[in-house]
Amino acid sequence: MTQKGSMKPVKNKKTEEPELEPLCCCEYIDRNGEKNHLAAALCDCQDLDEGCDRWITCKSVRPETCERIMDTISDRLRIPWLRGAKKVNISIIPPLVLLPVFLHVASWHFLLGVVVLTSLPVLALWYYYLTHRRKEQTLFFLSLGLFSLGYMYYVFLQEVVPKGRVGPIRLAVLTCGLFLILLALYRAKKNPGYLSNPASSDRSLSGSHMECLNRKGHEKTKGFPGADISGNLNNRMLKDDLKGSSRMSAGSPTKAKEDWCAKCQLVRPARAWHCRICGICVRRMDHHCVCCVGESNHQAFILALLIFLLTSVYGIMLTLDTICRDRSVFTALFYCPGVYANYSSALSFTCVWYSVIITAGMAYIFLIQLINISYNVTEREVQQALRQKTGRRLLCGLIVDTGQYNRGFLRNWHQFSTLGTRAFHHPAEDIV
């Protein structure tokens, strides 16, 4: 005889994954998925030990060993934080350390200032081309730009304002300009107009239709192993349909290849390009610098450049009027006797020249952007036209007119002013 209690059905216990214990402020999960501690940041690194041994014995360190050492350092570079230590991007550290050191060294003597201020742009351009050639994302230039703004403002408050030549209204105007730059940069760092893969949206929108196709496909493919209609076959059919629509809309095989992005697996509209740094297609992509500039943030990028130029020129004028009195701005920039007699004025003068170099570079970019907008071309289209030797070149290549989208000065600027708005309809020749 069995008891009633033994007749009760036994419930199957669901296997639950063990939850990780909460991390303290000095613990983190490393790249191997294991719990680690900040105190062990320099311990247990076989690659570092091997590299030191080879360096001591005068042997060359292997490139793969150096890469593993840098990966380990970047993974362990963290700061204590609530619920676990936070990882710090290693590319933001050099500007925070090197910029103040270089500027203070440059303020010691005129010749040191010339050497340092000449080498800084060269090093920045070298690092720019190095990262773009490797197609690497870096926060170096964003960190350099933001820290340069903050440090120039700090030097202005510490060295220029106490001299009594800058009133509260001028200081308020300069501070307001600084905040407007940050707001414009925040807007420019948002989505530039990334193109989403239509395959994922089609699957989510037509889920019931896919289920019906799956049932029919399984009924028809009984007895045929490996025929997965819901997986590879559907993806292949969807890809073929998209490629077919690209060929039909483009009208020629050559244009069909250009309109189909093999990396993103989608059909790109006209003037959209694949950003190698972001790894995704961007609508009406212009270029990639501190952020990817496309259809949705191009206006904010231009606004950030304009506000930066106005604020920087205003700050340079206020500083030169304080440390080189009774002289015009242009004269004081090249001839300011006795400026290196005082360390405070020397540091301010060095920061002025650093700001002039940065402002000159931003002014050149702003000028190129204005020219491209006036001719309705993007920087990406300009570079392609220069490589293929197409389009009309004026002023030694400073102006490049492809003629494909140019509709006159006013209409080009009107189209730029309506970028990113849903109400604006692109002309028929702009749509693939």
C-alpha positions as CSV (number, residue, x, y, z in Angstrom):
1,M,0.0,0.0,0.0
2,T,1.3,3.4,-0.9
3,Q,0.5,6.5,1.1
4,K,-1.3,9.5,-0.4
5,G,1.7,11.7,0.3
6,S,3.8,9.6,-2.0
7,M,1.4,10.1,-4.9
8,K,2.0,13.8,-5.1
9,P,3.7,14.9,-8.3
10,V,7.3,15.9,-7.9
11,K,8.0,19.4,-9.2
12,N,11.0,19.7,-11.5
13,K,13.4,22.3,-10.0
14,K,14.6,24.7,-12.6
15,T,18.3,24.9,-12.8
16,E,19.3,28.4,-11.9
17,E,22.6,29.9,-12.5
18,P,24.5,30.8,-9.3
19,E,24.4,34.5,-8.7
20,L,27.7,36.3,-8.3
21,E,28.5,37.7,-4.9
22,P,28.3,41.5,-4.8
23,L,31.6,43.2,-5.5
24,C,33.3,45.6,-3.2
25,C,34.6,48.9,-4.4
26,C,38.1,47.4,-5.1
27,E,37.0,44.2,-6.9
28,Y,36.2,43.7,-10.6
29,I,35.6,41.1,-13.2
30,D,38.6,40.8,-15.4
31,R,38.7,40.0,-19.1
32,N,38.8,36.3,-18.3
33,G,35.5,36.5,-16.4
34,E,37.2,35.9,-13.1
35,K,37.0,38.1,-9.9
36,N,40.1,40.1,-9.3
37,H,41.3,42.8,-6.9
38,L,43.0,46.2,-7.4
39,A,45.8,45.1,-5.1
40,A,46.8,42.5,-7.6
41,A,47.1,45.1,-10.5
42,L,50.9,44.4,-11.0
43,C,51.0,40.8,-9.9
44,D,50.6,37.6,-11.8
45,C,51.5,38.9,-15.2
46,Q,53.6,36.3,-17.0
47,D,53.9,38.4,-20.1
48,L,55.3,41.3,-18.2
49,D,57.8,39.0,-16.5
50,E,58.8,37.6,-19.8
51,G,59.2,41.0,-21.3
52,C,61.4,42.2,-18.4
53,D,63.6,39.1,-18.6
54,R,64.2,39.6,-22.3
55,W,64.9,43.3,-21.8
56,I,67.4,42.6,-19.1
57,T,69.2,40.0,-21.2
58,C,69.2,42.4,-24.2
59,K,66.8,40.4,-26.2
60,S,64.1,41.8,-28.4
61,V,60.6,41.6,-27.0
62,R,58.1,40.0,-29.3
63,P,55.3,42.2,-30.7
64,E,52.6,39.8,-29.5
65,T,54.1,40.0,-26.0
66,C,53.9,43.8,-26.0
67,E,50.2,43.6,-27.2
68,R,49.3,41.2,-24.4
69,I,51.1,43.4,-21.8
70,M,49.1,46.4,-23.1
71,D,45.9,44.4,-22.9
72,T,46.6,43.4,-19.4
73,I,47.5,46.9,-18.3
74,S,44.3,48.4,-19.9
75,D,42.2,45.6,-18.3
76,R,43.7,46.3,-14.8
77,L,43.6,50.1,-15.0
78,R,40.6,50.7,-12.8
79,I,39.5,53.0,-10.1
80,P,37.5,52.1,-7.0
81,W,33.7,52.6,-7.4
82,L,30.4,51.5,-5.9
83,R,29.6,47.9,-6.7
84,G,33.0,47.2,-8.2
85,A,35.9,49.0,-9.7
86,K,35.3,50.9,-13.0
87,K,37.6,50.4,-16.0
88,V,39.5,53.5,-17.2
89,N,40.2,53.9,-20.9
90,I,44.0,54.2,-21.2
91,S,43.8,56.6,-24.2
92,I,42.4,59.5,-22.0
93,I,45.4,59.5,-19.6
94,P,48.2,60.9,-21.8
95,P,46.5,64.3,-22.4
96,L,45.8,64.7,-18.7
97,V,49.5,64.2,-17.9
98,L,51.4,65.5,-20.8
99,L,49.6,68.7,-21.7
100,P,50.2,70.5,-18.4
101,V,53.8,69.2,-18.3
102,F,54.6,70.4,-21.8
103,L,53.0,73.8,-21.3
104,H,54.9,74.5,-18.1
105,V,58.2,73.4,-19.7
106,A,57.4,75.7,-22.7
107,S,56.9,78.6,-20.4
108,W,60.5,78.4,-19.1
109,H,62.1,79.9,-22.2
110,F,61.2,81.2,-25.6
111,L,63.2,78.5,-27.4
112,L,61.6,75.8,-25.3
113,G,58.2,77.2,-26.2
114,V,59.0,77.1,-29.9
115,V,60.1,73.5,-29.7
116,V,57.3,72.2,-27.6
117,L,54.5,74.1,-29.4
118,T,55.8,72.8,-32.7
119,S,56.1,69.2,-31.6
120,L,52.6,69.0,-30.1
121,P,50.7,69.3,-33.4
122,V,53.1,66.9,-35.1
123,L,52.6,64.3,-32.4
124,A,48.8,64.7,-32.5
125,L,48.7,64.3,-36.3
126,W,51.0,61.3,-36.1
127,Y,48.7,59.6,-33.5
128,Y,45.6,60.6,-35.6
129,Y,46.9,58.8,-38.7
130,L,48.2,55.9,-36.7
131,T,44.8,55.2,-35.1
132,H,42.9,55.8,-38.4
133,R,45.2,53.5,-40.3
134,R,44.6,50.7,-37.7
135,K,40.8,51.6,-37.7
136,E,40.9,51.9,-33.9
137,Q,38.4,53.8,-31.7
138,T,40.2,56.2,-29.3
139,L,39.1,58.7,-26.7
140,F,42.5,60.5,-27.0
141,F,41.3,63.5,-29.1
142,L,38.1,63.9,-27.2
143,S,40.0,63.9,-23.9
144,L,42.6,66.3,-25.4
145,G,39.9,68.7,-26.5
146,L,37.9,68.7,-23.3
147,F,41.0,68.9,-21.1
148,S,42.4,71.7,-23.2
149,L,39.2,73.7,-22.7
150,G,39.2,73.0,-19.0
151,Y,42.9,73.7,-18.5
152,M,42.9,76.9,-20.5
153,Y,40.0,78.1,-18.5
154,Y,41.8,77.2,-15.3
155,V,44.9,79.1,-16.3
156,F,42.7,82.1,-17.2
157,L,41.1,82.1,-13.8
158,Q,44.3,81.6,-11.9
159,E,46.8,83.8,-13.9
160,V,44.8,86.4,-15.9
161,V,41.7,87.3,-13.9
162,P,43.6,88.3,-10.7
163,K,45.5,91.0,-12.6
164,G,42.3,93.1,-12.6
165,R,41.9,93.7,-16.3
166,V,39.0,91.3,-16.8
167,G,35.7,92.4,-15.4
168,P,32.8,90.2,-14.3
169,I,30.8,90.8,-17.5
170,R,33.7,89.6,-19.7
171,L,34.3,86.6,-17.5
172,A,30.6,85.7,-17.6
173,V,30.6,85.9,-21.4
174,L,33.7,83.7,-21.7
175,T,32.1,81.2,-19.2
176,C,28.9,81.2,-21.1
177,G,30.7,80.4,-24.3
178,L,32.5,77.5,-22.7
179,F,29.2,76.0,-21.5
180,L,27.7,76.4,-25.0
181,I,30.7,74.6,-26.5
182,L,30.1,71.7,-24.2
183,L,26.4,71.6,-25.0
184,A,27.1,71.6,-28.7
185,L,29.7,68.8,-28.3
186,Y,27.2,66.8,-26.3
187,R,24.7,67.1,-29.1
188,A,27.3,66.3,-31.8
189,K,28.3,63.1,-29.9
190,K,24.8,61.7,-30.3
191,N,23.6,59.4,-33.0
192,P,25.0,60.7,-36.4
193,G,22.4,58.8,-38.3
194,Y,23.3,55.1,-38.0
195,L,21.6,52.8,-40.4
196,S,19.9,49.8,-38.7
197,N,19.9,46.3,-40.2
198,P,16.5,45.8,-41.9
199,A,16.8,42.0,-41.2
200,S,16.3,42.4,-37.5
201,S,13.3,44.8,-37.9
202,D,11.7,42.6,-40.5
203,R,11.9,39.6,-38.1
204,S,10.4,41.5,-35.2
205,L,7.6,43.1,-37.3
206,S,6.6,39.9,-39.1
207,G,7.0,37.3,-36.4
208,S,3.7,35.6,-37.0
209,H,4.4,35.4,-40.7
210,M,7.8,33.8,-40.0
211,E,6.1,31.2,-37.7
212,C,3.7,30.3,-40.5
213,L,6.6,29.9,-42.9
214,N,8.5,27.8,-40.4
215,R,5.6,25.4,-39.9
216,K,5.1,25.0,-43.7
217,G,8.9,24.6,-44.2
218,H,9.1,21.9,-41.5
219,E,6.3,20.0,-43.1
220,K,7.8,20.2,-46.6
221,T,11.3,19.3,-45.4
222,K,10.6,16.3,-43.3
223,G,13.2,13.7,-43.9
224,F,15.7,16.2,-45.2
225,P,18.3,16.7,-42.5
226,G,20.0,20.1,-42.2
227,A,17.2,22.1,-43.9
228,D,16.7,24.8,-41.2
229,I,14.1,27.1,-42.7
230,S,13.9,29.4,-39.7
231,G,17.6,30.0,-39.6
232,N,20.1,30.0,-42.4
233,L,17.6,29.7,-45.2
234,N,15.5,32.7,-44.1
235,N,18.6,34.8,-43.7
236,R,19.9,33.8,-47.1
237,M,16.5,34.5,-48.7
238,L,16.3,37.9,-47.0
239,K,19.8,38.8,-48.1
240,D,19.0,37.8,-51.7
241,D,15.8,39.8,-51.6
242,L,17.7,42.9,-50.4
243,K,20.4,42.4,-53.0
244,G,17.8,42.0,-55.6
245,S,16.0,45.2,-54.6
246,S,19.4,47.0,-54.7
247,R,20.1,45.8,-58.2
248,M,16.6,46.8,-59.4
249,S,16.9,50.3,-57.8
250,A,20.4,50.9,-58.9
251,G,20.0,49.9,-62.5
252,S,23.5,48.7,-63.0
253,P,25.7,46.0,-61.5
254,T,28.4,48.5,-60.5
255,K,26.1,50.7,-58.6
256,A,24.4,47.7,-57.0
257,K,27.8,46.7,-55.4
258,E,28.2,50.2,-54.1
259,D,24.8,50.4,-52.6
260,W,25.0,47.0,-50.8
261,C,27.2,47.0,-47.6
262,A,28.6,43.5,-47.1
263,K,29.7,44.3,-43.6
264,C,26.4,45.7,-42.3
265,Q,24.3,43.4,-44.5
266,L,22.0,46.2,-45.7
267,V,21.1,48.4,-48.7
268,R,22.5,51.9,-48.2
269,P,20.6,55.0,-49.4
270,A,22.5,57.5,-51.5
271,R,25.4,59.3,-49.8
272,A,25.6,56.8,-46.9
273,W,29.0,55.3,-46.2
274,H,30.4,52.7,-43.9
275,C,32.5,54.2,-41.1
276,R,35.6,52.0,-40.5
277,I,36.0,53.4,-37.0
278,C,32.5,53.0,-35.8
279,G,32.0,49.8,-37.8
280,I,28.5,50.7,-39.0
281,C,27.0,52.6,-42.0
282,V,26.1,56.3,-41.4
283,R,23.5,58.2,-43.3
284,R,25.1,61.1,-45.3
285,M,28.4,60.5,-43.6
286,D,30.8,63.4,-43.7
287,H,33.9,62.3,-41.8
288,H,35.0,60.9,-38.4
289,C,37.2,62.9,-36.0
290,V,36.3,63.0,-32.3
291,C,32.9,61.6,-33.3
292,C,31.3,60.4,-36.5
293,V,29.6,63.3,-38.3
294,G,26.6,62.4,-40.3
295,E,23.1,63.6,-41.3
296,S,21.7,63.8,-37.7
297,N,24.6,65.7,-36.0
298,H,26.3,67.7,-38.8
299,Q,24.5,70.9,-37.8
300,A,25.6,70.5,-34.2
301,F,29.2,69.8,-35.3
302,I,29.2,73.1,-37.3
303,L,27.7,75.0,-34.4
304,A,30.3,73.6,-32.0
305,L,33.1,74.7,-34.3
306,L,31.6,78.2,-34.6
307,I,31.1,78.7,-30.9
308,F,34.6,77.4,-30.2
309,L,36.2,79.8,-32.6
310,L,34.3,82.8,-31.2
311,T,35.0,81.9,-27.6
312,S,38.7,81.1,-28.2
313,V,39.4,84.3,-30.1
314,Y,37.6,86.3,-27.3
315,G,39.7,84.5,-24.6
316,I,42.9,85.1,-26.5
317,M,42.1,88.8,-26.9
318,L,41.4,89.2,-23.1
319,T,44.6,87.4,-22.2
320,L,46.8,89.4,-24.5
321,D,45.2,92.7,-23.4
322,T,46.1,91.7,-19.8
323,I,49.7,90.5,-20.1
324,C,50.7,92.9,-23.0
325,R,49.0,96.2,-22.2
326,D,48.8,99.1,-24.6
327,R,49.4,96.9,-27.7
328,S,47.2,95.6,-30.4
329,V,46.3,91.9,-30.3
330,F,48.3,91.1,-33.5
331,T,51.4,93.0,-32.3
332,A,51.2,91.5,-28.8
333,L,51.0,88.0,-30.2
334,F,54.4,88.4,-31.9
335,Y,56.1,91.1,-29.9
336,C,55.5,91.2,-26.1
337,P,58.7,92.3,-24.4
338,G,59.3,91.2,-20.8
339,V,56.7,88.5,-20.9
340,Y,59.2,85.8,-19.9
341,A,60.4,87.8,-16.9
342,N,57.4,86.6,-14.9
343,Y,56.5,83.0,-14.7
344,S,52.7,83.8,-14.5
345,S,52.8,85.9,-17.6
346,A,55.0,83.4,-19.4
347,L,52.6,80.6,-18.7
348,S,49.7,82.7,-19.9
349,F,51.5,83.7,-23.1
350,T,52.4,80.0,-23.8
351,C,48.7,79.0,-23.3
352,V,47.8,81.8,-25.7
353,W,50.0,80.4,-28.4
354,Y,48.7,76.9,-27.8
355,S,45.2,78.2,-28.2
356,V,46.2,80.0,-31.4
357,I,47.5,76.8,-32.9
358,I,44.3,74.9,-32.0
359,T,42.1,77.7,-33.2
360,A,43.9,77.9,-36.5
361,G,43.4,74.2,-37.0
362,M,39.7,74.4,-36.1
363,A,39.3,77.5,-38.4
364,Y,40.7,75.5,-41.3
365,I,38.3,72.7,-40.7
366,F,35.4,75.2,-40.3
367,L,36.4,76.8,-43.6
368,I,36.4,73.5,-45.4
369,Q,33.1,72.6,-44.0
370,L,31.5,75.9,-45.1
371,I,32.9,75.3,-48.7
372,N,31.6,71.7,-48.8
373,I,28.1,72.8,-47.6
374,S,28.0,75.6,-50.2
375,Y,28.7,73.0,-52.9
376,N,26.6,70.3,-51.3
377,V,29.4,67.7,-51.0
378,T,30.6,65.7,-48.0
379,E,34.2,65.3,-47.0
380,R,33.9,61.6,-47.8
381,E,32.8,62.5,-51.4
382,V,35.6,65.0,-51.7
383,Q,38.2,62.4,-50.8
384,Q,36.7,59.9,-53.2
385,A,36.7,62.5,-56.0
386,L,40.3,63.4,-55.3
387,R,41.4,59.7,-55.4
388,Q,39.4,59.0,-58.6
389,K,40.4,62.4,-60.2
390,T,36.7,63.3,-60.8
391,G,34.9,66.5,-60.2
392,R,35.9,70.1,-60.7
393,R,38.9,71.3,-58.6
394,L,39.3,75.0,-57.7
395,L,42.0,76.9,-55.7
396,C,44.5,74.0,-55.8
397,G,41.9,71.4,-54.6
398,L,40.6,73.5,-51.7
399,I,37.2,73.5,-53.5
400,V,36.0,70.3,-55.0
401,D,32.7,70.3,-56.8
402,T,31.4,66.9,-57.9
403,G,28.4,68.4,-59.6
404,Q,26.2,65.5,-58.6
405,Y,24.2,67.2,-55.8
406,N,25.1,70.9,-56.3
407,R,21.9,72.9,-56.8
408,G,23.1,76.4,-56.1
409,F,24.3,78.2,-53.0
410,L,20.9,79.0,-51.4
411,R,19.4,75.6,-52.1
412,N,22.4,73.8,-50.8
413,W,22.3,75.7,-47.5
414,H,18.5,75.2,-47.3
415,Q,19.0,71.5,-47.7
416,F,21.7,71.5,-45.0
417,S,19.5,73.5,-42.6
418,T,16.8,70.8,-42.9
419,L,19.1,67.8,-42.3
420,G,17.7,65.2,-39.9
421,T,14.1,66.5,-40.1
422,R,11.4,64.0,-41.1
423,A,9.4,66.6,-42.9
424,F,12.1,67.3,-45.5
425,H,12.0,65.1,-48.6
426,H,15.2,64.6,-50.5
427,P,15.1,65.1,-54.3
428,A,14.5,62.1,-56.4
429,E,18.0,61.9,-57.7
430,D,19.3,61.6,-54.1
431,I,17.3,58.5,-53.4
432,V,18.6,55.1,-54.6
